[in-house]
Amino acid sequence: MKHVVILGAGFAGLELATRLSESLAGEVRTTLIDGNDSFTFGFSKLDVLFKGEPKADVQLPYADVSKEGLEFRQERVTSIDPEARRVTTDAGSYDADILVVALGAAYDLAATPGFEEGGVEYYSLPGAERMRDVLADFDSGRILIGILGHPFKCPPAPFEGALLLHDHFVERGLRDAVEIRVAGPMAAPVPITKEVSQSFLDALGERGIEYIPNQHIAELDTQENEARVADGESIPYDLFVGIPVHRAPQVVLDSGLADGGWVPVERTNLATRFPEVYAVGDITALPMAKAGVFAEAAARVVADDIAARLHGEELEQPYEGIGNCYLEFGGGAVAKVEANFFGGPEPTARLVGPSRELAADKVEFASTRRARWFG
Ligand SMILES: Cc1cc2nc3c(=O)[nH]c(=O)nc-3n(C[C@H](O)[C@H](O)[C@H](O)COP(=O)(O)OP(=O)(O)OC[C@H]3O[C@@H](n4cnc5c(N)ncnc54)[C@H](O)[C@@H]3O)c2cc1C
């Protein structure tokens, strides 16, 4: 029986493991490895930050994952040899017939000097908890959300953060005392589409929030409370909220799989240049948004490609990079960005909503994944 080893149990790894168990139980055995003991949806970090959700309530324990032909191991991957398909962890080693790298994107806070000691972030669970406490004591001044690199996970998330910050201060009766600005390296909030970018700019503008484009923030001057921009300018703040520089995890950079920081793959089936080695999710170099919906859709294609090859068939439906990303708009309403990266000659995206119905859809999105992966 072929042994499939999946590194990383995020959106991609969980969906791949589930689909393999559904379609190939009895034909492959699968080992799913993650260094954590639980999975958290990216958007749950906003619930911890703004809705006071306790951390424990948004963590979904891997101990609940129970699927035919699947074994979960809580171990940290310490080296990957893609030629030999050999993986070493802090607890042992694995030889895979088919290896899938789904280790996501890591954050490099140190890439922005001053950020760790002088800023807050909500892209990690501990970061969201800390920012929630800092926010509770913040009642006036200038908040700067700084996007510190590109690409970053979930392109709408910095703007969601800004819209929800607006609500937070409105609810506390302090909105007039707080300035909120977003600065980033992109010329527009969502560079692939003028229309969606304009909708974001309109939503921000209606709430008195400015987007400052083309800003490459290099470091924070924590004495002066100023973000130093690469062109020599600086942006003052009283509270700096950073979207950290994203990188492939070091173990992937050390493995020879990456080129230019991320792992190149065939767009159609997510195969790397190494035989029987795939990479899927945020870790890939595909020119598209890094988001859970795309990671899980790509994982389904990897499962189908594995099944097709085992059965001597061709993959029927190649990966198209199509998905809907939900976006909190404040006031309990949610919008979605419908994106299609590879279905046509150019990527396309459009904004639907915001509405209360889409807020209900987002709840449904999370609960179906919870039931499918952990049920
Ligand atoms: C604030 C925020 C909001 C978001 N909102 C949305 C949204 O509304 N919709 C959406 O689609 N996406 C959203 N995202 C993005 C989404 O969370 C990611 O794009 C998605 O998780 C990527 O899936 P992945 O499987 O590639 O990687 P991940 O889900 O990051 O999984 C990678 C896994 O690898 C593990 N790992 C890493 N290194 C090692 C190692 N050395 N050893 C062992 N294990 C390791 C990690 O523990 C992790 O579990 C949001 C993200 C954030 C931060």
The ligand as an SDF file (V2000), in Angstrom:
LIG
                    3D

 53 58  0  0  0  0  0  0  0  0999 V2000
   -6.5290   37.3200   10.0670 C   0  0  0  0  0  0  0  0  0  0  0  0
   -6.6860   36.3220    8.9590 C   0  0  0  0  0  0  0  0  0  0  0  0
   -7.9110   36.1760    8.3240 C   0  0  0  0  0  0  0  0  0  0  0  0
   -8.0750   35.2600    7.2960 C   0  0  0  0  0  0  0  0  0  0  0  0
   -9.3100   35.1170    6.7070 N   0  0  0  0  0  0  0  0  0  0  0  0
   -9.4610   34.2220    5.7030 C   0  0  0  0  0  0  0  0  0  0  0  0
  -10.7420   34.0580    5.0810 C   0  0  0  0  0  0  0  0  0  0  0  0
  -11.7380   34.7090    5.4530 O   0  0  0  0  0  0  0  0  0  0  0  0
  -10.8490   33.1580    4.0630 N   0  0  0  0  0  0  0  0  0  0  0  0
   -9.7780   32.4180    3.6380 C   0  0  0  0  0  0  0  0  0  0  0  0
   -9.9340   31.6130    2.7310 O   0  0  0  0  0  0  0  0  0  0  0  0
   -8.5430   32.5630    4.2030 N   0  0  0  0  0  0  0  0  0  0  0  0
   -8.3780   33.4370    5.2150 C   0  0  0  0  0  0  0  0  0  0  0  0
   -7.1290   33.5810    5.8070 N   0  0  0  0  0  0  0  0  0  0  0  0
   -5.9590   32.9010    5.2160 C   0  0  0  0  0  0  0  0  0  0  0  0
   -5.8710   31.4290    5.5860 C   0  0  0  0  0  0  0  0  0  0  0  0
   -5.8490   31.2600    6.9890 O   0  0  0  0  0  0  0  0  0  0  0  0
   -4.6040   30.8140    4.9880 C   0  0  0  0  0  0  0  0  0  0  0  0
   -4.4450   31.2220    3.6600 O   0  0  0  0  0  0  0  0  0  0  0  0
   -4.7120   29.2930    5.0370 C   0  0  0  0  0  0  0  0  0  0  0  0
   -4.6550   28.8650    6.3770 O   0  0  0  0  0  0  0  0  0  0  0  0
   -3.6080   28.6190    4.2180 C   0  0  0  0  0  0  0  0  0  0  0  0
   -3.7370   27.2370    4.3230 O   0  0  0  0  0  0  0  0  0  0  0  0
   -2.4280   26.2860    4.2490 P   0  0  0  0  0  0  0  0  0  0  0  0
   -2.9490   24.8990    4.4690 O   0  0  0  0  0  0  0  0  0  0  0  0
   -1.6440   26.5730    3.0460 O   0  0  0  0  0  0  0  0  0  0  0  0
   -1.5250   26.7480    5.4830 O   0  0  0  0  0  0  0  0  0  0  0  0
   -1.8940   26.7950    7.0290 P   0  0  0  0  0  0  0  0  0  0  0  0
   -3.3640   26.7570    7.2520 O   0  0  0  0  0  0  0  0  0  0  0  0
   -1.1260   27.9540    7.5700 O   0  0  0  0  0  0  0  0  0  0  0  0
   -1.3020   25.4330    7.5940 O   0  0  0  0  0  0  0  0  0  0  0  0
    0.0850   25.1820    7.6520 C   0  0  0  0  0  0  0  0  0  0  0  0
    0.3320   24.2180    8.8100 C   0  0  0  0  0  0  0  0  0  0  0  0
    1.7150   23.8200    8.8000 O   0  0  0  0  0  0  0  0  0  0  0  0
    2.1420   23.7080   10.1230 C   0  0  0  0  0  0  0  0  0  0  0  0
    3.6040   23.8370   10.1570 N   0  0  0  0  0  0  0  0  0  0  0  0
    4.3590   24.8670    9.6870 C   0  0  0  0  0  0  0  0  0  0  0  0
    5.6630   24.5840    9.8590 N   0  0  0  0  0  0  0  0  0  0  0  0
    5.7370   23.3610   10.4380 C   0  0  0  0  0  0  0  0  0  0  0  0
    6.7970   22.5030   10.8310 C   0  0  0  0  0  0  0  0  0  0  0  0
    8.0950   22.8420   10.6740 N   0  0  0  0  0  0  0  0  0  0  0  0
    6.5050   21.3020   11.3840 N   0  0  0  0  0  0  0  0  0  0  0  0
    5.2190   20.9160   11.5390 C   0  0  0  0  0  0  0  0  0  0  0  0
    4.1570   21.6740   11.1800 N   0  0  0  0  0  0  0  0  0  0  0  0
    4.4190   22.8820   10.6340 C   0  0  0  0  0  0  0  0  0  0  0  0
    1.4290   24.8250   10.8700 C   0  0  0  0  0  0  0  0  0  0  0  0
    1.3270   24.5040   12.2480 O   0  0  0  0  0  0  0  0  0  0  0  0
    0.0620   24.8640   10.1740 C   0  0  0  0  0  0  0  0  0  0  0  0
   -0.9160   24.1230   10.8650 O   0  0  0  0  0  0  0  0  0  0  0  0
   -6.9560   34.4740    6.8670 C   0  0  0  0  0  0  0  0  0  0  0  0
   -5.7350   34.5930    7.5190 C   0  0  0  0  0  0  0  0  0  0  0  0
   -5.5810   35.4940    8.5540 C   0  0  0  0  0  0  0  0  0  0  0  0
   -4.2540   35.5900    9.2580 C   0  0  0  0  0  0  0  0  0  0  0  0
  1  2  1  0
  2  3  1  0
  2 52  2  0
  3  4  2  0
  4  5  1  0
  4 50  1  0
  5  6  2  0
  6  7  1  0
  6 13  1  0
  7  8  2  0
  7  9  1  0
  9 10  1  0
 10 11  2  0
 10 12  1  0
 12 13  2  0
 13 14  1  0
 14 15  1  0
 14 50  1  0
 15 16  1  0
 16 17  1  0
 16 18  1  0
 18 19  1  0
 18 20  1  0
 20 21  1  0
 20 22  1  0
 22 23  1  0
 23 24  1  0
 24 25  2  0
 24 26  1  0
 24 27  1  0
 27 28  1  0
 28 29  2  0
 28 30  1  0
 28 31  1  0
 31 32  1  0
 32 33  1  0
 33 34  1  0
 33 48  1  0
 34 35  1  0
 35 36  1  0
 35 46  1  0
 36 37  1  0
 36 45  1  0
 37 38  2  0
 38 39  1  0
 39 40  1  0
 39 45  2  0
 40 41  1  0
 40 42  2  0
 42 43  1  0
 43 44  2  0
 44 45  1  0
 46 47  1  0
 46 48  1  0
 48 49  1  0
 50 51  2  0
 51 52  1  0
 52 53  1  0
M  END
$$$$
